[in-house]
């Protein structure tokens, strides 16, 4: 027990020595400041103390409060970004579960679905199927029809878009071009 009390005594002396050393360094400055203040009128002393308080408050705010508030604002922004990314991940996860739950279809069924889709698009749309690829030629398709086309291709035929070459006819405001698709491989085993 004497060792513990001896250590506490040494720490007190060390702490006291440090405080004494700091006071020794600032003593001449403090003495000069006290002397200078005593030569001022009471009104000037009050104004100097108010100015010192305002300046001290500004320094504390600039050094401690403002950086803390900036960090807090940045953390809110980061939290919003993380929440948005988390929401996107959950959406992707549900889409993946949906895709995994869809039973794969054969190449023949995919071809039939794509032919039906081409007929629905209009008489100017044609599809050519060769082996495991299909080329859909579209002409005179409205922007709404084109917007619905790609999800329907994926949902009805499980085909993947390989290449698109589309352009908007500026006079008719209708789309034309071609879409190259990879048909699903009916020989693939799914887990």
C-alpha positions in Angstrom: 0.0 0.0 0.0 2.9 2.4 0.6 4.0 1.9 -3.0 0.5 3.0 -4.3 0.4 6.0 -2.0 4.0 6.9 -2.9 3.1 6.8 -6.7 0.0 9.0 -6.1 2.3 11.5 -4.2 4.8 11.5 -7.1 2.0 12.1 -9.6 0.6 15.0 -7.5 4.1 16.5 -7.3 4.6 16.0 -11.1 1.2 17.5 -11.9 1.9 20.3 -9.4 5.3 20.9 -10.9 3.9 21.2 -14.4 1.2 23.6 -13.3 3.9 25.6 -11.5 6.1 25.7 -14.6 3.2 26.9 -16.7 2.4 29.7 -14.2 6.1 30.6 -14.2 6.1 31.0 -18.0 2.9 33.2 -18.0 3.6 35.1 -14.8 5.6 38.0 -16.5 2.8 38.3 -19.2 0.1 38.2 -16.6 1.9 40.8 -14.4 2.4 43.1 -17.4 -1.2 42.7 -18.4 -2.4 43.5 -14.8 -0.2 46.5 -14.7 -1.5 47.7 -18.1 -5.1 47.2 -17.1 -4.6 49.1 -13.8 -3.5 52.2 -15.8 -6.8 52.2 -17.7 -10.0 53.9 -16.7 -12.8 51.8 -15.3 -14.8 52.3 -18.5 -11.9 51.0 -20.6 -11.3 48.1 -18.3 -15.0 47.0 -18.7 -14.8 47.4 -22.5 -11.5 45.4 -22.6 -13.0 42.6 -20.5 -16.1 42.5 -22.7 -13.9 42.4 -25.8 -11.8 39.7 -24.2 -14.9 37.6 -23.4 -16.3 38.0 -26.9 -12.9 37.2 -28.4 -12.6 34.1 -26.1 -16.1 32.9 -27.0 -15.3 33.3 -30.8 -12.1 31.3 -30.4 -13.8 28.6 -28.5 -16.6 28.5 -31.1 -14.1 28.5 -34.0 -11.9 25.8 -32.5 -14.4 23.5 -30.8 -18.0 24.2 -31.8 -17.9 24.9 -35.5 -15.8 21.8 -36.4 -18.1 19.6 -34.3 -21.2 21.0 -36.0 -19.5 20.5 -39.5 -18.8 16.9 -38.5 -22.4 16.4 -37.4 -23.7 17.9 -40.7 -21.4 15.6 -42.7 -22.5 12.6 -40.6 -26.2 13.3 -41.4 -25.3 13.5 -45.1 -23.3 10.2 -44.9 -26.2 8.6 -43.1 -28.7 9.6 -45.8 -26.3 8.3 -48.5 -25.9 5.0 -46.6 -29.7 4.7 -46.2 -30.2 5.3 -49.9 -27.5 2.7 -50.8 -29.1 0.3 -48.3 -32.5 0.8 -49.9 -31.0 0.1 -53.4 -29.3 -3.1 -52.1 -32.6 -4.3 -50.7 -34.3 -3.6 -54.0 -31.6 -5.5 -55.9 -31.9 -8.4 -53.4 -35.6 -8.7 -54.0 -35.1 -8.5 -57.7 -32.5 -11.3 -57.5 -34.9 -13.4 -55.4 -37.6 -12.8 -58.0 -35.2 -13.8 -60.9 -34.1 -16.9 -59.0 -37.7 -17.9 -58.4 -38.6 -17.7 -62.1 -38.5 -21.1 -63.8 -36.2 -21.1 -66.8 -37.9 -21.5 -70.2 -36.7 -23.3 -73.3 -35.2 -21.7 -76.3 -38.3 -22.6 -78.3 -40.6 -21.0 -75.7 -38.4 -17.9 -75.7 -38.6 -17.7 -79.5 -42.3 -18.0 -79.5 -42.7 -15.3 -76.9 -40.4 -12.9 -78.9 -42.5 -13.6 -82.1 -45.7 -12.8 -80.2 -44.0 -9.6 -78.9 -43.0 -8.6 -82.4 -46.6 -9.0 -83.6 -47.9 -6.9 -80.7 -45.4 -4.1 -81.6 -47.0 -3.7 -85.1 -46.9 -5.0 -88.7 -43.6 -3.1 -89.4 -41.7 -5.1 -86.7 -40.1 -8.4 -87.6 -37.9 -10.9 -85.8 -35.3 -13.2 -87.2 -34.1 -16.1 -84.9 -30.9 -18.0 -85.6 -29.6 -20.6 -83.2 -29.3 -18.9 -79.8 -29.7 -15.3 -81.0 -32.6 -13.2 -82.2 -32.6 -9.9 -84.1 -35.7 -7.8 -83.6 -36.3 -5.1 -86.3 -38.6 -2.4 -85.1 -40.1 0.5 -87.0 -42.8 2.9 -86.0 -42.7 2.1 -82.3 -44.0 4.9 -79.9 -41.8 6.0 -77.0 -44.2 4.4 -74.6 -44.1 1.1 -76.5 -40.3 1.2 -76.5 -40.2 1.9 -72.7 -42.3 -1.3 -72.2 -40.5 -3.4 -74.7 -37.3 -4.1 -72.7 -39.0 -5.3 -69.5 -41.3 -7.5 -71.6 -38.4 -9.0 -73.4 -36.8 -10.0 -70.1 -40.0 -11.1 -68.4 -41.6 -13.1 -71.3 -38.6 -14.6 -73.1 -35.8 -14.4 -70.5 -33.6 -13.1 -73.4 -30.7 -10.8 -72.7 -30.1 -7.7 -74.8 -26.7 -7.9 -76.5 -26.8 -4.9 -78.8 -29.2 -2.1 -79.6 -29.2 0.3 -82.6 -32.1 2.6 -82.3 -32.9 6.1 -83.6 -35.8 8.5 -83.3 -37.5 9.6 -86.4 -37.8 13.4 -85.8 -40.8 13.8 -88.1 -43.0 11.0 -86.8 -41.5 10.9 -83.2 -41.4 7.1 -83.5 -38.5 4.7 -82.9 -36.9 2.4 -85.4 -33.8 0.2 -85.5 -32.7 -3.2 -84.3 -32.2 -5.1 -81.1 -30.0 -8.2 -80.9 -30.9 -10.7 -78.2 -29.3 -13.8 -76.7 -32.0 -16.5 -76.1 -31.9 -18.5 -72.9 -30.0 -21.8 -73.1 -32.4 -24.6 -72.5 -29.5 -27.0 -71.6 -28.4 -25.0 -68.6 -28.9 -26.5 -65.2 -30.1 -24.0 -62.5 -29.4 -24.3 -58.8 
